[in-house]
Each structure stands twice: as C-alpha cells, then as structure tokens.
Amino acid sequence: MDLSAIMKKYAAETGAQYTQYDPLQSIIIAPVPGGRFQTVMGVITENELYKRKLISLSSKVCAVKPDIDYKMLLDQTAFFNYCRFVIRDNYLQVEAVASLIGISEETVKEMVQEVANLADQFEMKLTGADIY
C-alpha cells in the first residue's frame, strides 16, 4: 500500500492540494462543503505493541480549551465511520487509523474525506471560524 500515491491520486480527483514531506508523511488540503478547505496529514507509523504498520490520517479542529464539551464529542464518535477525536500537542484533532495491510484504496479515500469533513464541521461548531 502506497499511501502517498493514494493521497496524490485523491487530490487529483477532488481538486485538493497535495504535498509530500517524505515517503511516510504527506498532506492534502481537501475541499469540504461550503467552499472551505481542511488540511489532512497522512502518516505511516509502526505500532510497537503489535509490530504492525498503520495509516494515520488526522486534522486539527481547535486548540484545547476547558469550555469544550468533551462528553458531547465522545458521544458523537458513535456516529462516525472511521474517525475518533484525539488530543495531540494541545490540539483537539480528528483522526482515523487503519492497518496498512489489507486496506483498499477506496477506504483510504473515504477516511481522508471523513477526517476533513468532521474536522471542518467541529471546527466551525466549536470556534465559529475556518482556522485549519
């Protein structure tokens, strides 16, 4: 599975902007409803516990703040196909993770779009602005 090739192809199909940092890390600036765009980072990592390569797709939502309703966010994840909320580097993010082995190109594309759409929706809901 070549994540960079899939993300590059997805960008060409959707009018997104694609940037590759290295063979294991690339970024798409994906179009989302409302004429906005959302940055999605794709990274290949290895899970130390299971010795398995993983695809991680993530997008920032907003900086962590005490007034965010984290229970509501946790409740919302029950309605997501691939995504979850995570806090990383003091930012609330939307993330989708899957094994590199056996995943289809179509599923990776769906994951990218879900990450972008959900991050954009919750960014607008929580901040009222298009930040990322």
C-alpha positions as a printed NumPy array, in Angstrom:
array([[  0.   ,   0.   ,   0.   ],
       [  1.492,   3.315,  -1.095],
       [ -0.269,   5.981,   0.992],
       [  1.433,   8.86 ,  -0.81 ],
       [  0.293,   7.589,  -4.221],
       [ -3.293,   7.189,  -2.991],
       [ -3.347,  10.671,  -1.452],
       [ -1.845,  12.181,  -4.612],
       [ -4.478,  10.423,  -6.748],
       [ -7.26 ,  11.524,  -4.37 ],
       [ -6.043,  15.116,  -4.586],
       [ -6.111,  14.988,  -8.387],
       [ -9.649,  13.53 ,  -8.375],
       [-11.094,  16.061,  -5.912],
       [ -9.214,  19.27 ,  -6.659],
       [ -7.3  ,  19.056,  -3.389],
       [ -3.741,  20.265,  -2.939],
       [ -1.148,  17.549,  -2.271],
       [  2.28 ,  17.858,  -0.631],
       [  4.643,  15.001,   0.21 ],
       [  7.155,  15.535,   3.009],
       [  8.821,  12.133,   2.742],
       [  7.781,   8.56 ,   1.835],
       [  5.954,   8.176,   5.174],
       [  4.272,  11.581,   5.508],
       [  2.118,  13.708,   3.224],
       [ -0.579,  16.371,   3.41 ],
       [ -3.78 ,  17.038,   1.498],
       [ -5.671,  20.3  ,   1.665],
       [ -9.076,  18.813,   0.916],
       [-12.198,  20.635,  -0.253],
       [-15.142,  20.447,   2.153],
       [-18.719,  21.729,   1.86 ],
       [-19.21 ,  25.486,   1.965],
       [-16.261,  26.212,  -0.328],
       [-13.788,  25.709,   2.518],
       [-10.704,  23.501,   2.741],
       [ -9.305,  21.334,   5.532],
       [ -5.727,  20.163,   5.998],
       [ -5.345,  16.388,   6.462],
       [ -1.995,  14.866,   7.42 ],
       [ -1.296,  11.278,   6.382],
       [  1.438,   9.362,   8.196],
       [  2.615,   5.77 ,   8.199],
       [  3.791,   4.589,  11.612],
       [  4.58 ,   1.294,  13.249],
       [  2.597,   0.162,  16.252],
       [  5.205,  -1.006,  18.75 ],
       [  2.835,  -3.312,  20.641],
       [  1.575,  -5.275,  17.628],
       [  4.513,  -4.723,  15.255],
       [  2.123,  -3.554,  12.554],
       [  2.34 ,  -0.632,  10.139],
       [ -0.563,   1.794,  10.446],
       [ -2.02 ,   4.594,   8.367],
       [ -2.932,   7.62 ,  10.462],
       [ -4.949,  10.451,   8.909],
       [ -5.543,  13.497,  11.098],
       [ -6.707,  17.094,  11.035],
       [ -6.709,  19.82 ,  13.674],
       [-10.038,  21.096,  14.974],
       [ -9.008,  23.72 ,  17.536],
       [ -6.763,  24.389,  20.493],
       [ -7.757,  22.544,  23.655],
       [ -9.874,  24.706,  25.972],
       [-11.613,  23.945,  29.27 ],
       [-15.022,  25.059,  27.96 ],
       [-15.208,  22.396,  25.215],
       [-17.915,  19.797,  25.866],
       [-15.697,  16.713,  25.653],
       [-18.527,  14.349,  26.606],
       [-20.537,  15.586,  23.615],
       [-17.518,  14.931,  21.373],
       [-17.128,  11.432,  22.762],
       [-20.845,  10.797,  22.216],
       [-20.582,  11.987,  18.606],
       [-17.915,   9.41 ,  17.734],
       [-20.605,   6.715,  17.862],
       [-21.882,   8.144,  14.555],
       [-18.511,   8.203,  12.737],
       [-17.422,   5.506,  10.286],
       [-13.65 ,   5.697,  10.726],
       [-12.816,   8.643,  12.975],
       [-12.252,   9.484,  16.583],
       [-11.29 ,  12.607,  18.491],
       [ -7.785,  12.813,  19.952],
       [ -5.812,  15.454,  21.793],
       [ -2.283,  15.855,  20.482],
       [  0.155,  18.711,  21.079],
       [ -2.583,  20.646,  22.906],
       [ -4.953,  20.498,  19.9  ],
       [ -8.239,  18.684,  19.53 ],
       [ -7.956,  16.645,  16.332],
       [ -9.996,  14.221,  14.271],
       [ -8.079,  11.059,  13.462],
       [ -8.669,   7.852,  11.502],
       [ -6.288,   4.906,  11.885],
       [ -6.128,   1.611,   9.998],
       [ -3.711,  -1.202,   9.319],
       [ -1.62 ,  -0.689,   6.197],
       [ -2.159,  -4.351,   5.311],
       [ -5.387,  -5.237,   3.538],
       [ -6.898,  -1.754,   3.306],
       [ -8.329,  -0.722,  -0.048],
       [ -7.585,   2.487,  -1.904],
       [-11.291,   3.354,  -1.773],
       [-11.362,   3.018,   2.016],
       [ -8.323,   5.295,   2.406],
       [-10.07 ,   7.92 ,   0.247],
       [-13.244,   7.641,   2.358],
       [-11.148,   8.04 ,   5.502],
       [ -9.442,  11.175,   4.161],
       [-12.793,  12.748,   3.293],
       [-14.372,  11.823,   6.62 ],
       [-11.421,  13.296,   8.541],
       [-11.628,  16.515,   6.504],
       [-15.42 ,  16.839,   6.774],
       [-15.617,  16.12 ,  10.502],
       [-12.672,  18.352,  11.41 ],
       [-14.245,  21.194,   9.421],
       [-17.707,  20.661,  10.939],
       [-16.468,  20.572,  14.519],
       [-14.036,  23.432,  13.926],
       [-16.986,  25.584,  12.848],
       [-19.174,  24.282,  15.696],
       [-16.551,  24.883,  18.395],
       [-14.887,  28.08 ,  17.133],
       [-17.305,  29.596,  14.644],
       [-14.387,  30.095,  12.244],
       [-12.441,  28.353,   9.497],
       [ -8.978,  28.04 ,  11.059],
       [ -7.299,  24.952,   9.606]])
